[in-house]
Amino acid sequence: MPKIAIMGAMPEEIEPIIATLHDLRKTEYADNTYYEGSYKGQEVVVAYSKIGKVFASLTATILIERFGCEILLFSGVAGAINEDLSIGDLIIADGVCQHDLDITAFGHPYGYVPEGDVCIWSDSVLRQVAKRIAKEKGLTLKEGIIATGDQFVADPQRKAWIAKTFKADALEMEGAAVAVVCHALDVPFFILRAISDSADMDAGFDFDAFLVSSAKTSAVFILAMVEKIK
């Protein structure tokens, strides 16, 4: 069975997962803590990266290179910029992009770097597993583009620009960085986000109010993914 990495950005996003693990072992490395254990017989390594693209890249690389993980699942929360998404909804990323990456002065589109792509696509097999789980559980699972940037975006005009420019449905701060690492190292990845604040609400207020419940919703689904992959 493949060793599975599970990532979140914040403690709230991985605590519900760590609480379910057996034979839990902690490793302190590179100013972070990595939790190794098993879930229903499946070996997993869990970590939260801290917020932002740099920390997410570092953590994803360590999970793959030091701990030998062969699949990476990301569990967390995101803000909606598609009006069809509501608080508590689950969305999986078919693709992720970097909305704050800008070298348009050199004639390139937003989000693009030479020898790269505007969007990186997640693993189609893992997405199909998620859809089967959602069907079995009677859950609605949305699918779309998730935009990543080193900004907590609360400005409605900025949200609208990102939605239009990248055809994005949700915003967060780590997914595209994880995708770059996994794509470069040929590791299948999957990103699931529970919506913690919706497009027509004040982001700061809603994020604090719904973080814990939305993170738990995402974590429960990720654990079902682990079981199904096994």
C-alpha positions as YAML, in Angstrom:
chain: A
units: angstrom
residues:
- id: 1
  name: MET
  ca: [0.00, 0.00, 0.00]
- id: 2
  name: PRO
  ca: [1.31, 3.49, -0.77]
- id: 3
  name: LYS
  ca: [2.31, 5.73, 2.12]
- id: 4
  name: ILE
  ca: [-0.07, 8.70, 2.14]
- id: 5
  name: ALA
  ca: [0.80, 12.25, 3.14]
- id: 6
  name: ILE
  ca: [-1.97, 14.40, 4.59]
- id: 7
  name: MET
  ca: [-1.38, 18.14, 4.76]
- id: 8
  name: GLY
  ca: [-3.16, 21.15, 6.13]
- id: 9
  name: ALA
  ca: [-2.03, 24.72, 6.59]
- id: 10
  name: MET
  ca: [-3.18, 25.22, 10.19]
- id: 11
  name: PRO
  ca: [-3.44, 23.04, 13.32]
- id: 12
  name: GLU
  ca: [-7.24, 23.15, 13.13]
- id: 13
  name: GLU
  ca: [-7.08, 21.47, 9.71]
- id: 14
  name: ILE
  ca: [-5.11, 18.40, 10.82]
- id: 15
  name: GLU
  ca: [-6.09, 17.95, 14.49]
- id: 16
  name: PRO
  ca: [-9.26, 15.96, 13.64]
- id: 17
  name: ILE
  ca: [-7.10, 13.62, 11.52]
- id: 18
  name: ILE
  ca: [-4.31, 13.14, 14.07]
- id: 19
  name: ALA
  ca: [-6.92, 12.26, 16.71]
- id: 20
  name: THR
  ca: [-7.92, 9.15, 14.71]
- id: 21
  name: LEU
  ca: [-4.42, 7.70, 14.19]
- id: 22
  name: HIS
  ca: [-3.00, 4.58, 15.85]
- id: 23
  name: ASP
  ca: [0.66, 4.01, 16.79]
- id: 24
  name: LEU
  ca: [1.25, 7.76, 16.64]
- id: 25
  name: ARG
  ca: [4.88, 8.90, 16.41]
- id: 26
  name: LYS
  ca: [6.12, 12.48, 16.24]
- id: 27
  name: THR
  ca: [9.20, 13.67, 14.39]
- id: 28
  name: GLU
  ca: [10.57, 17.19, 14.83]
- id: 29
  name: TYR
  ca: [12.26, 18.33, 11.64]
- id: 30
  name: ALA
  ca: [12.93, 21.65, 9.88]
- id: 31
  name: ASP
  ca: [11.10, 23.65, 12.53]
- id: 32
  name: ASN
  ca: [7.93, 21.58, 12.20]
- id: 33
  name: THR
  ca: [6.26, 18.43, 13.60]
- id: 34
  name: TYR
  ca: [5.40, 15.41, 11.48]
- id: 35
  name: TYR
  ca: [2.94, 12.82, 12.79]
- id: 36
  name: GLU
  ca: [3.34, 9.24, 11.57]
- id: 37
  name: GLY
  ca: [0.69, 6.65, 12.29]
- id: 38
  name: SER
  ca: [-1.91, 4.38, 10.76]
- id: 39
  name: TYR
  ca: [-5.58, 4.79, 9.93]
- id: 40
  name: LYS
  ca: [-7.45, 1.50, 9.53]
- id: 41
  name: GLY
  ca: [-4.20, -0.20, 8.56]
- id: 42
  name: GLN
  ca: [-3.05, 2.49, 6.11]
- id: 43
  name: GLU
  ca: [0.27, 4.18, 6.86]
- id: 44
  name: VAL
  ca: [0.00, 7.98, 6.84]
- id: 45
  name: VAL
  ca: [2.17, 10.98, 7.66]
- id: 46
  name: VAL
  ca: [0.36, 14.16, 8.70]
- id: 47
  name: ALA
  ca: [1.63, 17.72, 9.02]
- id: 48
  name: TYR
  ca: [0.46, 21.28, 8.93]
- id: 49
  name: SER
  ca: [2.71, 23.57, 6.97]
- id: 50
  name: LYS
  ca: [1.86, 26.95, 8.43]
- id: 51
  name: ILE
  ca: [0.20, 29.48, 6.15]
- id: 52
  name: GLY
  ca: [1.47, 30.45, 2.71]
- id: 53
  name: LYS
  ca: [3.15, 29.09, -0.38]
- id: 54
  name: VAL
  ca: [6.73, 28.91, 0.89]
- id: 55
  name: PHE
  ca: [5.88, 26.87, 3.99]
- id: 56
  name: ALA
  ca: [3.52, 24.68, 1.97]
- id: 57
  name: SER
  ca: [6.29, 23.93, -0.55]
- id: 58
  name: LEU
  ca: [8.74, 23.09, 2.22]
- id: 59
  name: THR
  ca: [6.33, 20.75, 4.01]
- id: 60
  name: ALA
  ca: [5.19, 18.96, 0.85]
- id: 61
  name: THR
  ca: [8.81, 18.37, -0.18]
- id: 62
  name: ILE
  ca: [9.73, 16.94, 3.22]
- id: 63
  name: LEU
  ca: [6.70, 14.64, 3.26]
- id: 64
  name: ILE
  ca: [7.75, 13.22, -0.08]
- id: 65
  name: GLU
  ca: [11.54, 13.24, 0.13]
- id: 66
  name: ARG
  ca: [12.21, 12.50, 3.82]
- id: 67
  name: PHE
  ca: [9.16, 10.39, 4.71]
- id: 68
  name: GLY
  ca: [8.73, 8.65, 1.36]
- id: 69
  name: CYS
  ca: [5.07, 9.51, 0.82]
- id: 70
  name: GLU
  ca: [3.73, 8.43, -2.56]
- id: 71
  name: ILE
  ca: [0.36, 10.22, -2.54]
- id: 72
  name: LEU
  ca: [-0.45, 13.64, -1.08]
- id: 73
  name: LEU
  ca: [-3.90, 14.66, 0.14]
- id: 74
  name: PHE
  ca: [-4.50, 18.26, 1.25]
- id: 75
  name: SER
  ca: [-7.31, 19.00, 3.69]
- id: 76
  name: GLY
  ca: [-8.38, 22.49, 4.63]
- id: 77
  name: VAL
  ca: [-10.65, 25.46, 4.20]
- id: 78
  name: ALA
  ca: [-11.08, 28.07, 1.48]
- id: 79
  name: GLY
  ca: [-13.03, 31.20, 0.73]
- id: 80
  name: ALA
  ca: [-15.63, 31.08, -2.02]
- id: 81
  name: ILE
  ca: [-15.54, 33.47, -4.96]
- id: 82
  name: ASN
  ca: [-18.22, 31.60, -6.86]
- id: 83
  name: GLU
  ca: [-21.69, 32.59, -5.70]
- id: 84
  name: ASP
  ca: [-22.87, 28.99, -6.07]
- id: 85
  name: LEU
  ca: [-20.65, 27.97, -3.13]
- id: 86
  name: SER
  ca: [-21.90, 28.32, 0.43]
- id: 87
  name: ILE
  ca: [-20.32, 27.90, 3.86]
- id: 88
  name: GLY
  ca: [-19.70, 24.21, 4.56]
- id: 89
  name: ASP
  ca: [-19.69, 23.14, 0.91]
- id: 90
  name: LEU
  ca: [-16.91, 20.83, -0.21]
- id: 91
  name: ILE
  ca: [-14.89, 21.62, -3.32]
- id: 92
  name: ILE
  ca: [-12.13, 19.58, -4.92]
- id: 93
  name: ALA
  ca: [-9.54, 21.22, -7.14]
- id: 94
  name: ASP
  ca: [-9.41, 19.91, -10.65]
- id: 95
  name: GLY
  ca: [-6.79, 22.59, -11.16]
- id: 96
  name: VAL
  ca: [-4.90, 25.15, -9.07]
- id: 97
  name: CYS
  ca: [-3.27, 28.43, -10.07]
- id: 98
  name: GLN
  ca: [-1.29, 31.26, -8.45]
- id: 99
  name: HIS
  ca: [-3.36, 34.44, -8.59]
- id: 100
  name: ASP
  ca: [-0.55, 36.62, -7.19]
- id: 101
  name: LEU
  ca: [2.09, 35.53, -9.71]
- id: 102
  name: ASP
  ca: [2.55, 38.40, -12.15]
- id: 103
  name: ILE
  ca: [5.16, 38.76, -14.89]
- id: 104
  name: THR
  ca: [2.71, 40.29, -17.35]
- id: 105
  name: ALA
  ca: [5.30, 43.03, -18.00]
- id: 106
  name: PHE
  ca: [7.13, 40.44, -20.10]
- id: 107
  name: GLY
  ca: [4.08, 39.55, -22.15]
- id: 108
  name: HIS
  ca: [2.98, 36.49, -20.17]
- id: 109
  name: PRO
  ca: [-0.51, 35.87, -18.76]
- id: 110
  name: TYR
  ca: [-1.20, 36.23, -15.05]
- id: 111
  name: GLY
  ca: [-0.16, 33.15, -13.09]
- id: 112
  name: TYR
  ca: [2.41, 31.97, -15.65]
- id: 113
  name: VAL
  ca: [6.16, 31.47, -15.40]
- id: 114
  name: PRO
  ca: [8.38, 30.27, -18.26]
- id: 115
  name: GLU
  ca: [8.61, 26.46, -18.40]
- id: 116
  name: GLY
  ca: [5.50, 26.29, -16.22]
- id: 117
  name: ASP
  ca: [1.73, 26.46, -16.59]
- id: 118
  name: VAL
  ca: [-0.96, 28.82, -15.40]
- id: 119
  name: CYS
  ca: [-2.87, 25.83, -13.98]
- id: 120
  name: ILE
  ca: [-1.61, 22.51, -12.61]
- id: 121
  name: TRP
  ca: [-4.15, 19.70, -12.72]
- id: 122
  name: SER
  ca: [-4.72, 17.37, -9.80]
- id: 123
  name: ASP
  ca: [-4.76, 13.58, -10.10]
- id: 124
  name: SER
  ca: [-7.85, 12.41, -12.00]
- id: 125
  name: VAL
  ca: [-7.91, 8.98, -10.30]
- id: 126
  name: LEU
  ca: [-8.01, 10.56, -6.83]
- id: 127
  name: ARG
  ca: [-10.77, 12.90, -7.99]
- id: 128
  name: GLN
  ca: [-12.81, 9.90, -9.13]
- id: 129
  name: VAL
  ca: [-12.29, 8.23, -5.73]
- id: 130
  name: ALA
  ca: [-13.61, 11.38, -4.07]
- id: 131
  name: LYS
  ca: [-16.67, 11.46, -6.31]
- id: 132
  name: ARG
  ca: [-17.49, 7.84, -5.45]
- id: 133
  name: ILE
  ca: [-17.21, 8.62, -1.73]
- id: 134
  name: ALA
  ca: [-19.47, 11.63, -2.09]
- id: 135
  name: LYS
  ca: [-22.05, 9.54, -3.94]
- id: 136
  name: GLU
  ca: [-21.96, 6.80, -1.29]
- id: 137
  name: LYS
  ca: [-22.38, 9.36, 1.50]
- id: 138
  name: GLY
  ca: [-25.02, 11.38, -0.31]
- id: 139
  name: LEU
  ca: [-22.83, 14.48, -0.27]
- id: 140
  name: THR
  ca: [-22.65, 17.25, -2.82]
- id: 141
  name: LEU
  ca: [-19.07, 17.66, -3.99]
- id: 142
  name: LYS
  ca: [-18.23, 20.64, -6.16]
- id: 143
  name: GLU
  ca: [-15.26, 20.65, -8.54]
- id: 144
  name: GLY
  ca: [-13.42, 23.62, -9.97]
- id: 145
  name: ILE
  ca: [-10.38, 25.87, -10.11]
- id: 146
  name: ILE
  ca: [-8.88, 26.92, -6.79]
- id: 147
  name: ALA
  ca: [-6.66, 30.01, -6.80]
- id: 148
  name: THR
  ca: [-3.68, 30.31, -4.45]
- id: 149
  name: GLY
  ca: [-1.86, 33.41, -3.28]
- id: 150
  name: ASP
  ca: [0.13, 34.77, -0.36]
- id: 151
  name: GLN
  ca: [-2.75, 37.04, 0.55]
- id: 152
  name: PHE
  ca: [-5.91, 36.66, 2.60]
- id: 153
  name: VAL
  ca: [-8.25, 38.30, 0.10]
- id: 154
  name: ALA
  ca: [-11.15, 40.23, 1.60]
- id: 155
  name: ASP
  ca: [-11.58, 42.93, -1.05]
- id: 156
  name: PRO
  ca: [-14.65, 42.20, -3.23]
- id: 157
  name: GLN
  ca: [-13.08, 43.77, -6.33]
- id: 158
  name: ARG
  ca: [-9.96, 41.61, -6.00]
- id: 159
  name: LYS
  ca: [-12.12, 38.51, -5.56]
- id: 160
  name: ALA
  ca: [-14.09, 39.36, -8.69]
- id: 161
  name: TRP
  ca: [-10.87, 39.91, -10.67]
- id: 162
  name: ILE
  ca: [-9.45, 36.54, -9.61]
- id: 163
  name: ALA
  ca: [-12.70, 34.76, -10.44]
- id: 164
  name: LYS
  ca: [-12.80, 36.31, -13.91]
- id: 165
  name: THR
  ca: [-9.08, 36.06, -14.74]
- id: 166
  name: PHE
  ca: [-8.57, 32.44, -13.68]
- id: 167
  name: LYS
  ca: [-12.18, 31.16, -13.90]
- id: 168
  name: ALA
  ca: [-11.65, 30.31, -10.24]
- id: 169
  name: ASP
  ca: [-14.24, 29.20, -7.72]
- id: 170
  name: ALA
  ca: [-12.38, 29.46, -4.41]
- id: 171
  name: LEU
  ca: [-9.35, 31.09, -2.79]
- id: 172
  name: GLU
  ca: [-6.68, 29.79, -0.41]
- id: 173
  name: MET
  ca: [-2.96, 30.19, 0.30]
- id: 174
  name: GLU
  ca: [-1.21, 26.83, -0.23]
- id: 175
  name: GLY
  ca: [-2.69, 24.54, -2.90]
- id: 176
  name: ALA
  ca: [-0.80, 25.68, -5.99]
- id: 177
  name: ALA
  ca: [2.53, 25.52, -4.16]
- id: 178
  name: VAL
  ca: [1.81, 21.91, -3.17]
- id: 179
  name: ALA
  ca: [0.84, 21.20, -6.77]
- id: 180
  name: VAL
  ca: [4.16, 22.56, -8.10]
- id: 181
  name: VAL
  ca: [6.11, 20.27, -5.76]
- id: 182
  name: CYS
  ca: [4.02, 17.18, -6.49]
- id: 183
  name: HIS
  ca: [4.09, 17.79, -10.23]
- id: 184
  name: ALA
  ca: [7.89, 18.16, -10.21]
- id: 185
  name: LEU
  ca: [8.37, 15.00, -8.13]
- id: 186
  name: ASP
  ca: [5.71, 12.98, -9.99]
- id: 187
  name: VAL
  ca: [3.53, 12.42, -6.91]
- id: 188
  name: PRO
  ca: [-0.28, 12.24, -7.35]
- id: 189
  name: PHE
  ca: [-2.02, 14.94, -5.33]
- id: 190
  name: PHE
  ca: [-5.55, 15.83, -4.32]
- id: 191
  name: ILE
  ca: [-6.84, 19.06, -2.77]
- id: 192
  name: LEU
  ca: [-10.09, 19.25, -0.83]
- id: 193
  name: ARG
  ca: [-11.38, 22.45, 0.69]
- id: 194
  name: ALA
  ca: [-14.43, 23.13, 2.83]
- id: 195
  name: ILE
  ca: [-15.84, 26.59, 2.33]
- id: 196
  name: SER
  ca: [-15.34, 28.74, 5.44]
- id: 197
  name: ASP
  ca: [-16.50, 32.09, 4.03]
- id: 198
  name: SER
  ca: [-18.71, 32.83, 1.08]
- id: 199
  name: ALA
  ca: [-18.39, 35.33, -1.75]
- id: 200
  name: ASP
  ca: [-20.93, 37.82, -0.45]
- id: 201
  name: MET
  ca: [-19.82, 37.95, 3.19]
- id: 202
  name: ASP
  ca: [-17.07, 39.66, 5.15]
- id: 203
  name: ALA
  ca: [-14.11, 37.29, 4.94]
- id: 204
  name: GLY
  ca: [-12.46, 38.14, 8.27]
- id: 205
  name: PHE
  ca: [-15.60, 37.58, 10.33]
- id: 206
  name: ASP
  ca: [-16.70, 34.37, 8.66]
- id: 207
  name: PHE
  ca: [-13.26, 32.77, 8.60]
- id: 208
  name: ASP
  ca: [-12.93, 32.94, 12.38]
- id: 209
  name: ALA
  ca: [-16.51, 31.83, 12.95]
- id: 210
  name: PHE
  ca: [-16.51, 28.79, 10.69]
- id: 211
  name: LEU
  ca: [-12.88, 27.65, 10.54]
- id: 212
  name: VAL
  ca: [-13.16, 24.78, 13.02]
- id: 213
  name: SER
  ca: [-16.40, 23.29, 11.69]
- id: 214
  name: SER
  ca: [-15.35, 23.63, 8.04]
- id: 215
  name: ALA
  ca: [-11.93, 22.11, 8.73]
- id: 216
  name: LYS
  ca: [-13.57, 19.16, 10.48]
- id: 217
  name: THR
  ca: [-15.87, 18.60, 7.50]
- id: 218
  name: SER
  ca: [-12.87, 18.45, 5.17]
- id: 219
  name: ALA
  ca: [-10.89, 16.17, 7.53]
- id: 220
  name: VAL
  ca: [-13.68, 13.59, 7.78]
- id: 221
  name: PHE
  ca: [-13.84, 13.38, 3.99]
- id: 222
  name: ILE
  ca: [-10.06, 13.04, 3.68]
- id: 223
  name: LEU
  ca: [-10.10, 10.10, 6.10]
- id: 224
  name: ALA
  ca: [-12.72, 8.43, 3.92]
- id: 225
  name: MET
  ca: [-10.33, 8.96, 1.01]
- id: 226
  name: VAL
  ca: [-7.53, 7.24, 2.93]
- id: 227
  name: GLU
  ca: [-9.74, 4.25, 3.63]
- id: 228
  name: LYS
  ca: [-10.88, 3.99, 0.01]
- id: 229
  name: ILE
  ca: [-7.33, 4.26, -1.36]
- id: 230
  name: LYS
  ca: [-6.28, 1.43, 0.97]
...
